[in-house]
């Protein structure tokens, strides 16, 4: 079912990225040829404690690094590893993501192989849940019986009050029908965590699918009608009655859709901010028994935000006027739809045929093992993540990642403190944001107590209900309290990371902090070049043009002076002009304004990471590895991390609407502004990778 997600400033990052750049000191003059491919591999030994350097075998040594560093850094790898069929891009990162998925699967399967873990332990919860999920024969044999008590509860509804009782019971399981609830920090006071009452209960993706007359939407509606009818038949309804029942469900959903915001409007935080008192809520939707709702959920009556008042008023109208029999059918459909993937094979295949195939374009259902891994990780994120971190992210790895983060924060403070173009008061506020920045690495500092979640090896739907209820209750417990800045929005095993500008927080899970992004066995040069540059990139969001509209507490407040803005824009214009000149094919070039923030972030990230590496080398010597100096390793790590292959079709789409440059120009764009790169590879002035001093761009 579709539930409206709260518009948020959270940025999900497959690879951490985000904001600013900068004119730099004039490069040192060198006397080598611009066609010199750089130093030949040296026979100097790596120090006694051998460390991993960059992927030397990926380097295309036939290419001059001063001419095309994108091709030099890992052109050999791309040549030997063509993009797989069906993928728009490919890189060592892509390979690593697939490998990490297999790590999660192998870990869960290993836990499931043992049957005598202590009750309530992470091992028992994860292992038994996965084992129950994998027992498809038991799911087929059970049929619809796992949800029979809930279906009976729905069938027993005779009055509008009964309907609301069922709605409350479904909400306990995270089934948002006909509206939903979420917890989120207050956009105006991020320190406060409040309840959001949100639009929900629609089986199609958005209001357009219900209301627009285009043939493609009409076709989707017809297929949806057939799908609802088939699921109701599988749920026990006489087949001759199912189409009429489906029509009733869709008619109710259409009326709700008419009262909902379109997707674009709903994505605007200002459009869904409607702080409401409990008394006002009761006036807004008087036919909802809010006293019982809040009492049973154990939610404080304030603060509340109603994201779409018109939608909630329509729900109230439906509770008053729609017959109870129609509500029973609608709620039965909602329950069957939520449970279908984990009931019998017939339910799962019907759900796939419509949701994944018709709506999503999938051609075949994922193997059950993969679906069960994903379900386990989704519902039991912390127990899975705890075991993943134990195995793949040691305390030493966390300490090293923390050392890098602290080193970056230190150079950011120094750099901002000395900026000649930023006003003193603006600098003060920027430093406050840097000081208050939270960088969470690997796994949370404290784990949630999941020991009371009852998971069995022979009860899949009961397990799902238990885990969903725990997660709903966990959010409900936080409402009305200070925002938990230690809470994570991704499991520690996640392959992704995220930036939350309002909380001034970066979260990098253990699943993300894996090679080639980060490797505790690698040299600092490699880790600063990949992890450091990406992390510093996002740190600059706190005090660049993006962060200039949020104060240190995450409140909407502009803290740059007009003069600061003007100076920033003047320096940023250099970056826009630079990227406007990058073409992917004749007549198709980047839009400088579109990629500005990300290009500035790449520039700043490399700059700060390089400064932090050089500072750390005063106490942590970095050896020459495979003939590459520490400085060369740093830039090669950047080039190899960002240097993925991408089909031209994907590049054409990126230059139209993506805020990132294509991989080639993400690699070479920032480096061509840096005198440090020029010096590291002894590039001659005038080389393609060396922009003339008067054209070099920098902000920080």
ABEGO torsion letter per residue (X at the ends): XBBBBBBBABBBBABBBABBBBBBBBBBBBABBAABAEBBBBABBBBABBBBBBBAAABBAABBAAABAAAAAAAAAAAABBBBBGBABBBAAAAAAAAAAAAAAAAAAAAAABAABBBGBAAAAAAAAAAAAABAAAAAAAEAAAAAAAAAAAAABABAAAAAAAAAAAAAAGBBOABBBBBBBBAABAABBBBBBBBBGBABABAAAAABABAAAAAAAAAAAAAAAAAAAAAGBBAAAAAAAAAAAAAAAAAAAAABBBAAAAABAAAABBBBBAAAAAAABAABBAAAAAAAAGBBAOBBBBABAAAAAAAAAAAAABBAAAAAAAAAAAAAAAAAAABBAAAAAAAAAAAAAAAAGBABBBBAAAAAAAAAAAABAAAAAAAAAAAABBAAAAAAAAAAAAAAAAAAAAAAAABAABBAAAAAAAAAAAAABBBBBGBBABBBBAAABBBBAABAAAAAAAAAAAAAAAAAAABGBBBBAABBABBAABABBBBBAAAGBBBBBAAABBOAABBAABBAAAAAAAAAAAAAAAAAAAABAAAAABBAAGBBBBABBAAAAAAAAAAAAAAAAAAAABBABBGBBBBAAAAAAAAAAAAAAAAAAAAAAAAAAAABBBBBBGGBBAAAAAAAAAAAAABBBBBAAAAAAAAAABABBBAAAAAAAAAAABAAAAAAAGBBBGBAABBBAAABBBAX
